[in-house]
Amino acid sequence: MSVPILSDKNEPSISSRNEFHWLSRISDVSGLGIILFSQDMGLEFINDLALEFFELTSQPFEPNVSYTRLVAHMAKRGDFGAGDSKSFIAHVTDILNNQKTASDGNIAELKLTMPSGRRLLVRQKYDSDNRLLLTAKDITLEERDAHTLDIALESGGSGFWYYNCESGEVSMHGDYLEKRLSHRQMERARREGALSIVHPDDLRGATAVWENGLKDGKPWKHTCRILTGNGKSIWLRWSARPQLSESGSVISFTCFFKDITQELETSDALRKAKESAEKSLKVKNDFLARLSHEVRTPMNGVIGIADALIHHHPDKTIKPKLELIQSSADKILRIVDETLNHTKLHADKLILESKPASPAKSVENVIKLWEHKALKNNITFSYVIDPSVPDTVVFDHFRYEQCLNNLLSNAVKFTPNGTIKVVLTLVEKEGFPPRLVLAVKDTGIGMTVEQQKQIFEAYTQADKSIARRFGGTGLGMTITKEIIELMGGSISVRSESGKGSVFALTLPIENNQESSLAQNSGSLVDKLLEDAMPEPTNYSDLRILVADDNSTNHLVITSLLESLVGEIHLANDGKEAIDILETTPIDIVLMDIHMPVMDGIEATLAIRGRPETWSDVLIIALTADPQYQQKRLCKNIGMDDALAKPVKLVELLRAFDNVLSIEDRPQEIRKSA
């Protein structure tokens, strides 16, 4: 409650009571602390907010206490800062005297710090009756917010300026530029605007953008250089928004800026590094192409002469030596071919030649090449071609045979005294194009889980001792994977150390023949895969939703996962994905970033914002966009992990393991992960 402080000798007049009541009403509305001193500087009125702001509620307050005494009390308490209290009293007294003698009745302002740390803005002015009126405003939060904003702007290399089109007033906010511009430049920028410090080479473009903004009254963005105090320049990205009058004319502009010099320098360095790498890659590719030609020419002579001598030389004792020469030459040529193929694949220079051909004939051709070698290694070799396989399909039969050749080469190499079985069949499922599945099963040395992860990596073999025992470049499986994926298919492997391996090539095809197969017609391959890994996988019960607008990506993911997970659902955009989530239990969503209707970012934010229980579904970004392959960025959006396209099966399963382990954690830990 606001209370008047009166002398014991004088009762307040009716007019004084009305005035006190009016002051109380003002304080209630304005939130100001109000103190009124009489002509002889005795206290007449103080409201409750002033008592609270000046922290005087616990102090003994005498009636008609003087202004000087109140100031002395506050100075000794340290409200004016650290130092001699007498100096502060003298300073405040000088301000008061100057106000009293001034003819314009000016307002004096002081900023004070109370014992509790509260910051006050105090204004004092004489009224027409020569009484002194003090108002106090709590500016603690304002100054804290301003300080926080300054820190944020400084750490972010940013700030903003305000321009009033009518008055020409320019105000700059943020200390970032003040630390980089000279005092003269800063004063000029405040006086004339930011265009006055723009680099001369960029001034014309910046002026045009500014003038168009004034004319159109639309927000604008622009990037240009400004001159700094050390004679250098920095790049700023400007983003301006206008304030319009009721008639639509521009009243003012608020323009934010950010220093992007480091960003541009990094981008330029990356561009130069990329150009250098591409140049080096071209030089390497040209060298390998020449190497292939130069090596092949003399090796053809070696192989041809060795073959002629084997068939026509009368001395039988020399035949094994000639065969060794021929075998060694063949290995050298294969190493050159594999290296060159790998280089072409990575340079996007391997061209597919798709035409109608018989897949069964391709398989038979390759098998004939390996039957003799298998017999020499005491390997039982067999193959089965399902009658459901079409007689003719459109595909690159040469590259397809190359893939099978690589698979059989490995199988024969690593299966001494064992068995190898090849199966070619057709698999059809409703809603998907038919797929050729070619499986090669052996009873060889097999692989551990870790070796399976490395089998498709370039220049890598499952075990270092393999290179010593069997030779090779370690490129065979890499090339096979890259070729089959270039053809739109996929490769998978299941293996166990000491118990053999099963490799399967899956290739989507188009044909005009009616298939007599039932929906699940891959029984031969299924049986092979079941024999290779009889136990169910850790993912058998997973329900997967693939959100992607590309039907090929649907096919790739389905081909990789259909034999491993329980259910696979497909959506063409984020909206369809949400519709499926509303009606179907889903464990993991594979979310593309760029989709029509609703992209992956919008869909993820929409899912996370829903109140339903499925809003916590696990989401893995599956994208070719380098920006969203960064896991931190995806997690900021609300996703749980991110994978880059083209995706590999081992990477996909590793991501499943990662997000499923997150799901097992307590909810509060998961959200902070």
C-alpha positions in Angstrom: 0.0 0.0 0.0 1.4 3.5 -0.9 1.7 5.7 2.1 2.3 9.5 2.5 5.0 10.5 5.0 3.8 13.6 6.8 5.1 16.0 9.4 3.6 15.6 12.9 2.6 19.3 12.8 0.8 19.5 9.4 -2.3 17.6 8.2 -2.5 17.0 4.5 -4.9 19.2 2.6 -7.7 17.8 0.4 -5.7 18.7 -2.7 -2.6 16.9 -1.3 -4.8 13.8 -0.6 -6.1 13.8 -4.1 -2.5 14.1 -5.4 -1.3 11.2 -3.3 -4.2 9.2 -4.6 -3.3 10.1 -8.2 0.3 9.1 -7.6 -0.8 5.8 -6.2 -2.9 5.1 -9.3 0.0 6.0 -11.5 2.3 3.5 -9.7 -0.3 0.7 -10.0 -0.5 1.1 -13.7 3.1 1.9 -14.6 4.9 -0.4 -12.3 7.2 2.5 -11.2 8.5 3.2 -7.8 7.6 6.9 -7.0 9.0 9.2 -4.4 8.0 12.9 -4.0 10.0 15.5 -2.1 8.7 18.9 -1.0 10.2 22.3 -1.8 12.4 22.0 1.2 13.5 18.5 0.1 11.5 16.7 2.8 9.8 13.4 1.9 6.1 13.8 1.2 5.2 10.5 -0.6 6.7 7.1 -1.3 4.8 4.1 -2.7 5.3 0.4 -1.8 7.2 -0.3 -5.1 9.8 2.4 -4.2 10.2 0.9 -0.8 10.7 -2.5 -2.4 13.0 -1.3 -5.2 15.2 0.8 -2.9 15.1 -2.0 -0.3 14.0 0.4 2.5 11.3 -1.8 4.0 13.4 -3.0 6.8 14.9 0.4 7.6 13.6 2.8 10.3 11.9 5.5 8.3 11.4 8.9 10.0 8.7 11.3 8.8 9.8 14.1 6.6 13.2 12.5 6.0 15.4 14.6 3.7 16.5 13.9 0.2 20.2 14.3 1.3 19.8 11.9 4.2 18.3 9.3 1.9 21.1 9.7 -0.7 23.7 9.4 2.1 22.1 6.2 3.4 22.2 4.7 -0.1 25.7 5.9 -0.8 27.1 4.3 2.4 25.2 1.1 1.5 27.1 1.0 -1.9 24.2 1.6 -4.2 26.2 4.0 -6.4 29.1 1.5 -6.7 32.4 0.9 -4.9 34.3 3.9 -3.7 34.1 6.9 -1.3 30.5 7.5 -0.3 31.2 11.3 0.2 32.2 11.6 -3.5 28.9 10.0 -4.6 26.9 12.3 -2.3 28.7 15.3 -3.8 28.1 14.0 -7.3 24.3 13.5 -6.8 24.1 16.9 -5.1 25.8 18.6 -8.1 23.2 16.9 -10.4 20.4 18.2 -8.2 21.8 21.7 -8.2 22.2 21.7 -11.9 18.7 20.6 -12.4 17.4 23.3 -10.0 19.1 26.1 -11.9 18.3 24.7 -15.4 15.5 26.5 -17.2 14.2 23.6 -19.3 13.4 21.3 -16.3 15.6 18.5 -17.7 15.5 14.9 -16.4 18.5 13.4 -14.7 19.1 9.6 -14.9 21.1 7.3 -12.6 21.6 3.6 -12.7 21.9 2.0 -9.2 22.7 -1.4 -7.9 20.8 -2.4 -4.7 22.4 -4.7 -2.0 20.5 -7.7 -3.4 21.9 -7.0 -6.9 18.8 -5.5 -8.3 19.4 -2.9 -11.0 17.3 0.3 -11.0 16.9 3.1 -13.5 16.1 6.3 -11.5 14.8 9.5 -13.1 14.4 12.7 -11.1 12.8 16.0 -12.2 11.5 19.2 -10.6 7.8 19.9 -11.1 6.1 23.3 -11.6 5.8 23.7 -7.8 9.6 23.2 -7.4 9.1 19.7 -5.8 11.4 16.9 -6.7 9.8 13.8 -8.2 11.7 10.5 -8.4 10.7 7.4 -10.4 12.4 4.1 -10.2 12.2 1.2 -12.7 13.5 -2.3 -12.2 15.8 -3.0 -15.2 17.5 -6.2 -13.8 15.9 -8.5 -16.4 16.4 -6.0 -19.2 20.1 -5.7 -18.6 20.5 -9.4 -18.1 18.7 -10.1 -21.4 20.8 -7.4 -23.1 24.0 -8.9 -21.7 22.9 -12.4 -22.8 22.1 -11.1 -26.3 25.5 -9.4 -26.5 27.3 -12.6 -25.6 25.2 -14.6 -28.1 25.9 -12.1 -30.9 29.6 -11.9 -30.1 30.1 -15.7 -29.9 28.1 -16.1 -33.1 29.9 -13.4 -35.0 26.7 -11.5 -35.5 24.6 -8.5 -34.6 22.0 -6.2 -36.0 21.3 -2.6 -36.9 18.1 -0.6 -37.1 17.4 2.1 -39.7 14.4 4.6 -39.4 13.5 5.7 -43.0 11.7 8.8 -41.8 14.2 10.2 -39.3 17.3 8.7 -40.8 18.2 7.3 -37.4 20.8 4.4 -37.4 21.5 2.3 -34.4 23.9 -0.6 -34.3 23.6 -3.5 -31.8 26.2 -6.0 -30.9 29.9 -5.5 -30.0 31.2 -7.8 -32.8 31.7 -5.1 -35.3 33.0 -2.6 -32.8 35.9 -4.9 -32.1 36.8 -5.1 -35.8 36.1 -1.6 -37.1 38.1 1.5 -36.3 36.4 4.2 -34.2 36.0 6.3 -37.3 34.4 3.5 -39.3 32.0 2.7 -36.5 30.9 6.3 -36.1 30.5 6.6 -39.8 28.4 3.3 -39.9 26.1 4.7 -37.1 25.8 8.0 -38.8 25.4 7.0 -42.4 24.4 3.3 -42.3 26.1 0.0 -43.1 26.6 0.9 -46.8 29.3 3.4 -45.8 31.6 0.5 -44.8 30.9 -1.9 -47.6 33.9 -2.9 -49.7 34.0 -0.8 -52.9 33.9 -3.8 -55.1 30.6 -4.9 -53.5 29.0 -1.5 -53.0 27.1 -1.4 -56.2 25.4 -4.7 -55.6 24.7 -4.0 -52.0 23.2 -0.6 -52.9 20.9 -2.1 -55.5 19.6 -4.7 -52.9 19.0 -1.9 -50.4 17.2 0.3 -52.8 15.0 -2.6 -54.0 14.2 -3.4 -50.4 13.0 0.2 -49.8 11.0 0.1 -53.0 9.4 -3.3 -52.7 9.0 -3.5 -48.9 10.0 -7.2 -48.9 12.5 -9.0 -46.7 15.9 -9.4 -48.4 19.2 -11.3 -48.0 22.6 -10.4 -49.3 26.2 -11.4 -48.9 29.0 -8.9 -49.3 32.3 -7.7 -47.8 32.9 -4.8 -45.4 36.2 -3.0 -44.7 37.7 -3.5 -41.2 40.0 -1.3 -39.1 43.1 -3.3 -40.0 42.7 -2.6 -43.7 41.3 -6.0 -44.5 37.8 -7.2 -45.1 35.3 -9.7 -43.8 32.3 -11.3 -45.4 28.9 -10.7 -43.8 25.6 -12.3 -44.6 22.8 -9.7 -44.2 19.1 -10.6 -43.6 16.7 -7.6 -43.4 13.0 -7.3 -42.5 11.0 -4.1 -43.1 8.4 -2.6 -40.9 5.5 -1.2 -43.0 3.0 1.6 -42.5 -0.7 1.1 -43.0 -0.3 2.5 -46.5 2.4 -0.1 -47.3 5.4 2.2 -47.3 8.6 1.2 -45.5 9.0 2.8 -42.1 12.1 1.1 -40.9 14.4 -1.9 -41.5 15.9 -4.2 -38.9 18.9 -6.0 -40.5 20.8 -8.9 -38.9 24.3 -9.7 -40.0 26.6 -12.7 -39.5 30.3 -13.1 -40.2 30.7 -16.0 -42.6 34.4 -15.3 -43.6 35.6 -18.6 -42.0 32.7 -20.5 -43.6 33.5 -19.2 -47.0 37.2 -19.8 -46.5 36.6 -23.4 -45.5 34.2 -23.9 -48.4 36.9 -22.5 -50.8 39.5 -24.7 -49.3 37.3 -27.8 -49.7 36.6 -26.8 -53.3 40.3 -26.5 -54.0 41.0 -29.8 -52.3 38.2 -31.5 -54.3 39.5 -30.1 -57.5 43.0 -31.3 -56.6 41.7 -34.7 -55.6 39.7 -35.0 -58.9 42.8 -34.0 -60.8 44.9 -36.6 -59.0 42.2 -39.2 -59.6 42.2 -38.5 -63.3 45.9 -38.8 -63.5 45.7 -42.1 -61.6 43.0 -43.4 -63.9 44.9 -42.4 -67.0 47.9 -44.2 -65.6 46.0 -47.3 -64.8 44.5 -47.4 -68.3 47.9 -47.1 -69.8 49.3 -49.7 -67.4 46.5 -52.1 -68.4 47.3 -51.7 -72.1 51.1 -52.0 -71.6 50.9 -55.1 -69.4 48.2 -56.9 -71.5 50.2 -56.6 -74.7 53.3 -58.6 -73.6 51.2 -60.9 -71.4 49.1 -62.0 -74.4 52.4 -63.0 -76.0 53.5 -65.0 -72.9 50.1 -66.8 -72.6 49.8 -67.5 -76.4 53.3 -69.0 -76.7 52.9 -71.0 -73.5 49.6 -72.4 -74.8 51.2 -73.3 -78.1 54.1 -75.1 -76.5 51.8 -77.0 -74.2 50.0 -78.5 -77.1 52.9 -79.0 -79.5 56.1 -79.5 -77.5 57.1 -83.2 -77.6 58.9 -83.1 -74.2 56.2 -84.1 -71.6 58.4 -83.2 -68.7 58.3 -79.5 -69.6 54.5 -79.3 -69.7 54.0 -78.6 -66.0 56.4 -75.7 -66.2 54.6 -74.3 -69.2 51.2 -74.6 -67.3 52.8 -72.8 -64.4 53.8 -69.9 -66.7 50.3 -69.8 -68.2 48.6 -69.9 -64.8 50.9 -67.1 -63.5 50.2 -64.9 -66.5 46.4 -65.4 -66.1 46.7 -64.3 -62.5 48.6 -61.2 -63.5 46.0 -60.3 -66.1 43.2 -60.8 -63.6 44.9 -58.5 -61.1 45.2 -55.8 -63.7 41.6 -56.3 -64.8 40.2 -56.1 -61.3 42.2 -53.0 -60.5 41.0 -51.3 -63.7 37.4 -52.3 -63.2 37.5 -50.9 -59.7 38.9 -47.7 -60.9 36.3 -47.4 -63.7 33.5 -48.0 -61.1 34.7 -45.2 -58.9 35.2 -42.9 -61.8 31.7 -43.7 -63.0 33.1 -44.8 -66.3 31.9 -48.4 -66.3 29.0 -48.6 -68.8 26.3 -51.2 -68.7 25.1 -52.7 -72.0 21.7 -54.2 -71.3 20.1 -56.3 -74.0 17.9 -59.4 -74.1 19.8 -62.5 -73.0 19.3 -65.8 -71.2 20.3 -65.8 -67.5 20.3 -69.6 -67.5 22.8 -69.6 -70.4 25.0 -67.1 -68.6 25.1 -69.3 -65.5 25.9 -72.4 -67.5 28.7 -70.6 -69.4 30.5 -69.6 -66.2 30.0 -73.0 -64.5 31.7 -74.7 -67.5 34.8 -72.5 -66.9 35.1 -73.7 -63.3 34.1 -77.4 -63.5 37.6 -78.6 -64.4 39.2 -76.4 -61.7 36.7 -77.7 -59.1 37.5 -81.3 -60.1 41.3 -80.7 -59.6 40.6 -79.4 -56.1 38.5 -82.5 -55.3 35.3 -80.3 -55.1 31.8 -81.8 -55.7 30.3 -79.2 -58.1 26.6 -78.9 -59.0 24.0 -76.4 -60.1 20.2 -76.1 -60.4 18.3 -73.7 -62.6 14.7 -73.3 -61.6 12.2 -73.8 -64.5 10.5 -70.6 -63.4 13.5 -68.5 -64.7 12.5 -66.7 -67.9 14.2 -67.7 -71.1 15.1 -64.1 -71.9 15.5 -61.0 -69.8 17.0 -57.5 -70.4 20.3 -57.2 -68.6 24.0 -56.9 -69.0 24.8 -60.6 -69.2 28.6 -60.0 -69.5 28.7 -58.1 -66.2 26.3 -60.6 -64.6 28.7 -63.4 -65.6 31.6 -61.4 -64.2 29.9 -61.3 -60.8 29.2 -65.0 -60.8 32.7 -65.7 -62.0 34.1 -63.8 -58.9 31.8 -65.7 -56.6 32.9 -69.1 -58.0 36.5 -68.0 -57.9 36.3 -67.4 -54.2 34.2 -70.5 -53.6 36.7 -72.8 -55.4 39.7 -71.0 -53.8 38.4 -71.4 -50.2 36.7 -74.9 -50.5 39.3 -77.6 -50.8 37.8 -81.1 -50.7 34.3 -79.8 -50.2 31.1 -79.1 -52.2 29.8 -76.1 -54.1 26.2 -75.6 -55.2 24.8 -72.9 -57.5 21.1 -72.1 -57.7 19.3 -69.7 -60.1 15.6 -69.0 -59.4 12.9 -66.4 -59.7 11.3 -64.8 -56.7 8.0 -62.9 -57.0 6.1 -61.1 -54.3 2.9 -59.1 -54.8 3.5 -55.4 -55.3 7.2 -55.9 -56.4 8.8 -56.6 -59.7 10.2 -60.2 -60.2 13.8 -60.7 -59.1 16.4 -63.1 -60.2 18.2 -64.7 -57.3 21.5 -66.4 -57.9 23.0 -68.2 -54.8 26.4 -69.8 -54.4 26.8 -72.1 -51.4 30.1 -73.7 -50.4 31.3 -75.8 -47.5 34.6 -74.0 -47.3 36.5 -72.2 -44.5 33.7 -69.7 -43.9 34.0 -66.3 -42.2 33.5 -64.8 -38.8 31.0 -61.9 -38.2 33.9 -59.4 -38.3 35.3 -60.8 -41.5 31.8 -60.6 -43.1 31.8 -56.9 -42.3 35.0 -56.4 -44.3 34.4 -58.7 -47.2 33.1 -56.0 -49.5 35.7 -53.3 -48.6 38.2 -52.5 -51.3 41.7 -54.1 -51.1 40.6 -56.0 -48.0 40.5 -59.8 -47.5 38.8 -61.6 -44.6 42.1 -62.5 -43.0 45.7 -61.2 -43.7 46.9 -64.8 -43.9 44.6 -65.4 -46.9 46.6 -63.0 -49.0 49.7 -65.0 -48.2 48.0 -68.4 -48.7 45.8 -67.7 -51.7 46.9 -64.4 -53.2 44.6 -61.9 -54.9 43.9 -58.1 -54.7 41.0 -58.2 -52.3 38.9 -56.4 -55.0 36.8 -59.3 -56.3 33.9 -59.0 -53.8 34.1 -55.2 -53.9 33.8 -55.2 -57.7 31.0 -57.8 -57.6 29.0 -55.6 -55.1 29.5 -52.4 -57.1 28.5 -54.0 -60.4 25.4 -55.7 -59.1 24.3 -52.4 -57.4 25.0 -50.5 -60.6 22.6 -53.0 -62.3 20.0 -52.1 -59.6 20.5 -55.3 -57.5 22.2 -56.3 -54.3 24.5 -58.9 -52.8 24.2 -60.6 -49.4 26.3 -63.1 -47.5 25.7 -65.5 -44.7 28.5 -67.4 -43.3 30.0 -69.2 -40.2 33.6 -69.8 -39.6 34.5 -73.4 -40.5 31.1 -74.2 -42.0 31.0 -72.4 -45.3 29.3 -69.5 -46.9 26.3 -68.5 -49.0 26.5 -65.5 -51.4 23.3 -64.4 -53.1 22.9 -61.9 -56.0 19.4 -60.4 -56.2 18.6 -58.6 -59.5 15.2 -57.0 -60.3 14.1 -57.8 -63.8 11.4 -56.9 -66.3 10.0 -59.6 -68.6 6.9 -60.1 -70.6 6.4 -63.8 -69.8 3.7 -65.0 -67.5 5.2 -66.6 -64.4 3.6 -69.7 -63.0 5.3 -69.3 -59.7 3.3 -68.7 -56.5 4.0 -65.5 -54.5 6.8 -67.1 -52.4 8.6 -69.0 -55.2 12.2 -68.7 -54.0 12.1 -72.0 -52.2 15.5 -73.3 -53.5 17.4 -70.2 -52.4 15.4 -70.0 -49.2 16.4 -73.6 -48.4 20.1 -72.7 -49.1 19.9 -69.7 -46.8 18.1 -71.6 -44.1 20.8 -74.3 -44.3 23.5 -71.6 -44.0 22.0 -69.9 -41.0 19.2 -72.0 -39.4 18.7 -69.9 -36.3 16.3 -66.8 -36.6 18.0 -63.4 -36.7 17.9 -60.8 -34.0 15.7 -58.7 -36.4 13.0 -61.3 -37.2 10.3 -59.5 -35.3 11.1 -56.0 -36.5 8.5 -54.0 -38.4 10.2 -51.6 -40.8 8.7 -48.6 -42.5 10.6 -47.2 -45.6 9.7 -43.6 -46.4 11.2 -42.7 -49.8 9.8 -41.3 -53.1 12.1 -43.5 -55.2 10.8 -46.9 -56.1 14.3 -48.2 -56.8 15.3 -47.4 -53.2 12.2 -49.2 -52.0 13.4 -52.2 -54.0 16.9 -52.0 -52.7 15.9 -51.8 -49.0 13.3 -54.6 -49.5 15.9 -56.8 -51.2 18.4 -56.3 -48.3 16.0 -56.8 -45.5 13.1 -59.0 -46.6 14.7 -62.3 -45.4 15.9 -60.7 -42.1 12.9 -58.7 -40.7 9.3 -59.5 -39.9 7.5 -56.8 -41.9 8.4 -54.1 -44.4 5.9 -51.2 -45.2 6.5 -48.6 -47.9 5.6 -44.9 -48.1 6.3 -42.4 -50.9 6.4 -39.3 -48.7 6.3 -38.1 -45.1 2.5 -37.8 -45.0 2.0 -41.4 -46.1 4.5 -42.5 -43.5 2.4 -40.7 -40.8 -0.8 -42.3 -42.1 0.8 -45.7 -41.8 2.1 -45.0 -38.3 -1.4 -44.0 -37.2 -2.8 -47.5 -38.2 0.1 -49.9 -38.1 2.6 -50.8 -35.4 6.1 -49.9 -36.6 9.5 -50.4 -34.8 11.9 -48.5 -37.1 11.3 -45.8 -39.8 13.9 -45.5 -42.5 13.3 -41.8 -43.5 14.6 -40.2 -46.7 15.3 -36.4 -46.3 14.1 -35.1 -49.6 10.6 -36.1 -50.6 7.6 -34.4 -52.1 4.4 -33.4 -50.2 6.2 -33.7 -46.8 9.9 -34.2 -46.6 11.8 -36.2 -44.0 12.5 -33.2 -41.7 8.9 -32.1 -41.6 7.7 -35.6 -41.1 10.1 -36.2 -38.2 9.1 -33.0 -36.5 5.4 -33.8 -37.0 5.9 -37.3 -35.6 7.9 -36.1 -32.5 5.2 -33.5 -31.9 2.3 -35.9 -31.8 0.8 -37.0 -28.4 0.3 -40.7 -29.5 2.7 -43.4 -28.2 4.0 -44.0 -31.7 5.6 -40.6 -31.7 8.6 -42.1 -30.0 9.2 -44.5 -32.9 12.8 -45.0 -33.9 13.8 -43.0 -37.0 17.0 -43.5 -39.1 17.8 -41.0 -41.8 18.6 -42.7 -45.1 19.8 -40.0 -47.4 22.3 -39.1 -50.1 22.4 -35.5 -48.8 25.8 -35.0 -47.1 24.4 -32.5 -44.7 22.0 -34.9 -43.1 24.5 -37.7 -42.9 25.8 -35.9 -39.9 24.3 -37.7 -36.9 24.4 -34.7 -34.6 22.3 -32.7 -37.1 19.8 -35.5 -37.5 19.5 -36.0 -33.7 18.9 -32.3 -33.4 15.9 -32.7 -35.8 14.6 -35.6 -33.7 16.1 -38.7 -35.5 18.0 -41.5 -33.8 20.7 -42.2 -36.4 21.7 -41.5 -40.0 23.0 -43.6 -42.9 24.4 -42.5 -46.3 23.1 -43.9 -49.6 24.0 -46.2 -51.2 23.4 -48.3 -48.0 25.1 -51.6 -47.2 23.4 -54.4 -45.4 26.0 -54.5 -42.6 25.7 -50.7 -42.1 21.9 -51.0 -41.9 22.0 -53.8 -39.3 24.6 -51.9 -37.4 22.3 -48.9 -37.3 19.5 -51.2 -36.1 21.6 -52.4 -33.3 22.6 -48.8 -32.3 19.0 -47.4 -32.2 17.6 -50.5 -30.5 20.2 -50.2 -27.8 19.1 -46.6 -27.4 15.5 -47.7 -27.1 16.4 -50.1 -24.2 17.7 -47.2 -22.1 15.6 -45.3 -19.7 13.4 -42.6 -21.4 15.2 -39.6 -19.9 18.6 -41.0 -20.9 17.4 -41.7 -24.4 16.1 -38.2 -24.9 19.5 -36.7 -23.9 21.5 -39.1 -26.0 
